[in-house]
Every structure is written in structure tokens, then in C-alpha cells.
Amino acid sequence: MKVKLLIVYIAVFLMSTITANAEPPSTIAPLDNISDEALEMVKLHRYEDAEKLLQYFSHQYLANIEKEALFSKDDLRIITVAFQDALEATRNNDIPHAEKMNRVTTFRLVIDAISSGQQPLWTEMEEPIMSVFKNAKEAAHSGDNENFHESFNSFLTLYNMIYPSLKIDIPKQQIQSLDAKVSYIDHYRPKVLSHSDNQQELDEVGSDLQSIFDNRQEDEADPSLWWVIISTGSIIILTLSYVGWRKYQGDREQEKNRPTKLKE
């Protein structure tokens, strides 16, 4: 009975440890919730409510920074810029609703990238981003200038929306290389359209983007979780082995001490 209780206790400990590691830190989780609520308010055209939530985020955010070093300096700059853009969008009545949505969505994705683990929200943008980029590339190869500009502009809108989040989750050198290629295509559109050699940049951007999405989705669990699983599993195995050995020894002792029957 004691053995069963011990195993149950270890199993409960394992599950609680995994849950604790899988969830974002308690100090960051509320900030993630606030950013989500602000985006919901913008979706409903409740810009004043969204502004209040962002202001509340600012107060909570600054208070947490004073208490503990939650973010790196680079991440801090990314969060600050995204926050300021989102706050301006909720305050400025001249900014169209679509632009407000883009800015607050960017902010939401940044906070999620900071707080989430294996599956950040920006990975959900793969299908629309790759779709419009494919249209732009096909238009460039076929010489359809108008469709190329329209599709590439749509791509840039989505790319700029997730770019701050990519800077948080993707190695610096990799994201800088991608951004340099995107900027080149945008700046030299006439050359890209008129020379097939320059269209190789489009193929490279497409490959880089797909690699980023694929690699992020293939990321395995946090190594610390595997350590917890392996170590705790080992404890269970050792416990069962020890209990089995003690039972075996007890049976042998009992057999030795058993009185022998007298022959008739």
C-alpha cells in the first residue's frame, strides 16, 4: 500500500513540475492577458478601452521591470517600440481601423513571443504570408507588374506585423539576413521585375521564410522538461526495483525461519 502511495505521489510531482515548466512565468502571464484583451477591444472598435488597457499594461510592465530583470535589453527595446506604436494607434483617430489592428496585433504577437514556449502565435501567420509571397513570386516570373506590386505590398504588411516577434524568437544573424533580402527586393523592385537574376532573391526569401516556420514547428520540448521526465521516471523504476528486492529478501528470510516438518 505504501509503495502505491509513493508512486502516486511521484506521478503527481511529475505532472505538477511539467505544468509549472510549460506555463509562462506568473509575472509575465498577466501582461500577455492584457495585450490579448487590448487586441479584442480594437477588434470591436472600442479604442478608448484598448488605450486604457495599454496604459494599465505600461504601469504593470514598469513595476515588474523594477522588481526583476524579466527581459533582455534587446527584447525590452522591441517591446517598447511595439507598445508605443500600439498606444498611438488607439489614441489617433486619423489612423484607419486596419492599421490600428495591424499595430496592436504586432504588439500582441511580441508579448506572446516573450511569454510563450514552443508554439508562439506568429507561427499561425505562415499560411497567409507564404500564400501572398507565392503570388508575388509568380507574378514577378511572369512579368505581371501590377499583380507583383499588389501581392508584395500585402506580403510586406504581414511580414512587418510579425518581424518584431521574429527578432525575439529567431537567431539575430538569421533574421538580419532575411530582412536584408526583403529590403533589397522592396527597394529594387524594377530590377527584380526586369532581370531574372535578381528574381533569385525572391526564391531565397521564400526558402528562408519556410525554413523559419518549419524549424519553429519542429522545435521539441524544453530540455528541462525532458530532464524532469527522465529523472522522475528513473526514481519510479528504482523505487519499484528496491521494493521488489526487499520483498525477495523478506520471502527468503521467511523461508529460512519456517520450521521444518517432522517426518512421521
GUMIVEX-899737 format. One record per residue (C-alpha): residue in three letters; x, y, z. Coordinates in steps of 0.2 Angstrom, whole numbers, padded with zeros to 4 digits, always signed. Last residue first. Layout:
% residues N
ALAXYZ...
This chain:
% residues 264
GLU+0032-0197+0053LYS+0044-0184+0046LEU+0045-0168+0056LYS+0040-0153+0047THR+0053-0140+0045PRO+0050-0123+0055ARG+0050-0108+0043ASN+0064-0096+0048LYS+0073-0099+0031GLU+0058-0097+0021GLN+0053-0080+0030GLU+0071-0074+0027ARG+0070-0078+0008ASP+0052-0070+0007GLY+0059-0055+0015GLN+0074-0054+0003TYR+0063-0055-0012LYS+0051-0042-0005ARG+0066-0030-0002TRP+0072-0033-0020GLY+0055-0029-0027VAL+0053-0013-0016TYR+0071-0008-0022SER+0066-0011-0041LEU+0050-0002-0039THR+0058+0013-0031LEU+0072+0012-0044ILE+0059+0012-0058ILE+0050+0027-0050ILE+0065+0037-0047SER+0071+0034-0065GLY+0054+0041-0072THR+0057+0056-0061SER+0074+0059-0069ILE+0069+0055-0087ILE+0053+0066-0086VAL+0062+0081-0076TRP+0076+0080-0088TRP+0064+0080-0103LEU+0056+0095-0096SER+0072+0104-0094PRO+0076+0100-0112ASP+0061+0111-0117ALA+0050+0101-0129GLU+0055+0099-0147ASP+0056+0113-0160GLU+0049+0106-0177GLN+0036+0120-0178ARG+0050+0133-0176ASN+0061+0125-0189ASP+0047+0124-0202PHE+0042+0142-0200ILE+0059+0148-0201SER+0064+0137-0215GLN+0048+0142-0225LEU+0054+0161-0223ASP+0072+0157-0228SER+0066+0147-0244GLY+0054+0161-0249VAL+0067+0174-0247GLU+0079+0164-0257ASP+0067+0162-0271LEU+0063+0180-0271GLU+0082+0185-0271GLN+0084+0173-0287GLN+0072+0186-0295ASN+0088+0197-0297ASP+0095+0185-0310SER+0078+0186-0320HIS+0080+0204-0323SER+0066+0216-0327LEU+0055+0213-0312VAL+0068+0212-0299LYS+0077+0227-0306PRO+0060+0237-0306ARG+0058+0232-0287TYR+0074+0237-0281HIS+0070+0244-0264ASP+0057+0231-0260ILE+0068+0217-0266TYR+0083+0223-0257SER+0073+0226-0241VAL+0067+0208-0241LYS+0085+0202-0244ALA+0091+0212-0229ASP+0077+0206-0218LEU+0081+0188-0221SER+0100+0190-0217GLN+0096+0200-0202ILE+0084+0187-0196GLN+0097+0173-0197GLN+0111+0183-0189LYS+0100+0188-0174PRO+0094+0170-0171ILE+0075+0169-0172ASP+0062+0170-0157ILE+0063+0189-0152LYS+0068+0196-0169LEU+0054+0185-0176SER+0042+0194-0165PRO+0047+0211-0171TYR+0045+0205-0189ILE+0027+0198-0187MET+0017+0213-0192ASN+0031+0219-0204TYR+0029+0202-0214LEU+0011+0204-0215THR+0011+0221-0222LEU+0026+0217-0233PHE+0017+0202-0240SER+0002+0213-0245ASN+0014+0225-0253PHE+0022+0211-0262SER+0005+0205-0269GLU+0000+0222-0275HIS+0017+0226-0283PHE+0018+0209-0291ASN+0000+0209-0298GLU+0003+0226-0306ASN+0020+0220-0314ASP+0014+0204-0321GLY+0031+0199-0329SER+0028+0180-0327HIS+0042+0177-0315ALA+0037+0193-0305ALA+0019+0187-0304GLU+0024+0170-0298LYS+0035+0177-0284ALA+0021+0189-0279ASN+0008+0176-0278LYS+0020+0165-0268PHE+0023+0179-0256VAL+0004+0181-0254SER+0002+0162-0249MET+0018+0161-0239ILE+0012+0175-0228PRO-0007+0170-0227GLU-0002+0151-0222GLU+0013+0155-0210MET+0003+0168-0199GLU+0000+0154-0186THR+0018+0154-0182TRP+0016+0172-0175LEU+0006+0165-0161PRO+0021+0157-0152GLN+0021+0137-0152GLN+0035+0131-0141GLY+0036+0142-0126SER+0025+0158-0124SER+0029+0173-0114ILE+0041+0184-0125ALA+0033+0178-0141ASP+0016+0181-0134ILE+0021+0199-0129VAL+0028+0202-0147LEU+0012+0194-0155ARG+0001+0206-0146PHE+0011+0221-0150THR+0010+0217-0169THR-0008+0214-0167VAL-0010+0231-0159ARG-0001+0239-0174ASN-0010+0229-0188MET-0027+0231-0180LYS-0024+0250-0179GLU-0019+0250-0197ALA-0035+0241-0202HIS-0045+0253-0192PRO-0038+0268-0201ILE-0027+0280-0191ASP-0034+0298-0190ASN-0042+0295-0173ASN-0025+0293-0165ARG-0026+0287-0147THR-0028+0268-0151ALA-0014+0268-0164GLU-0003+0279-0153LEU-0004+0265-0140ALA+0000+0251-0152ASP+0015+0260-0159GLN+0022+0264-0142PHE+0019+0246-0136ALA+0028+0239-0152VAL+0043+0251-0149THR+0044+0247-0130ILE+0043+0228-0133ILE+0057+0228-0146ARG+0068+0239-0135LEU+0065+0227-0120ASP+0069+0212-0130ASP+0086+0219-0135LYS+0089+0224-0117SER+0085+0206-0111PHE+0068+0204-0102LEU+0062+0200-0085ALA+0075+0208-0074GLU+0066+0209-0058LYS+0057+0221-0047GLU+0059+0237-0057ILE+0054+0228-0073ASN+0038+0222-0064ALA+0033+0239-0060LEU+0036+0246-0077TYR+0026+0232-0085GLN+0011+0234-0073HIS+0010+0253-0076SER+0013+0251-0095PHE+0000+0237-0096TYR-0013+0248-0087GLN-0009+0261-0101LEU-0012+0248-0114LEU-0028+0243-0106LYS-0034+0261-0105GLU-0030+0263-0124ALA-0040+0247-0128ASP-0055+0254-0119GLU-0053+0270-0128TYR-0052+0261-0145ARG-0068+0251-0143HIS-0068+0247-0162LEU-0073+0229-0158LYS-0057+0222-0165VAL-0048+0236-0155MET-0056+0229-0139GLU-0050+0211-0143LEU-0032+0217-0146ALA-0032+0226-0129GLU-0038+0210-0121ASP-0024+0200-0129SER-0011+0213-0123ILE-0018+0212-0105ASN-0018+0193-0105ASP+0001+0193-0110LEU+0005+0205-0097PRO-0004+0194-0084ALA+0007+0179-0090ILE+0023+0188-0087THR+0024+0189-0068SER+0017+0171-0067PRO+0031+0164-0078PRO+0024+0156-0094GLU+0016+0138-0092ALA+0025+0123-0098ASN+0038+0122-0083ALA+0025+0123-0070THR+0014+0110-0079ILE+0029+0098-0081THR+0033+0100-0062SER+0015+0097-0057MET+0014+0082-0068LEU+0030+0074-0061PHE+0025+0078-0043VAL+0008+0070-0045ALA+0017+0054-0053ILE+0029+0054-0038TYR+0015+0055-0025VAL+0006+0041-0035ILE+0021+0030-0034LEU+0024+0033-0016LEU+0005+0029-0012LYS+0007+0013-0022VAL+0023+0008-0012LYS+0014+0012+0005MET+0000+0000+0000
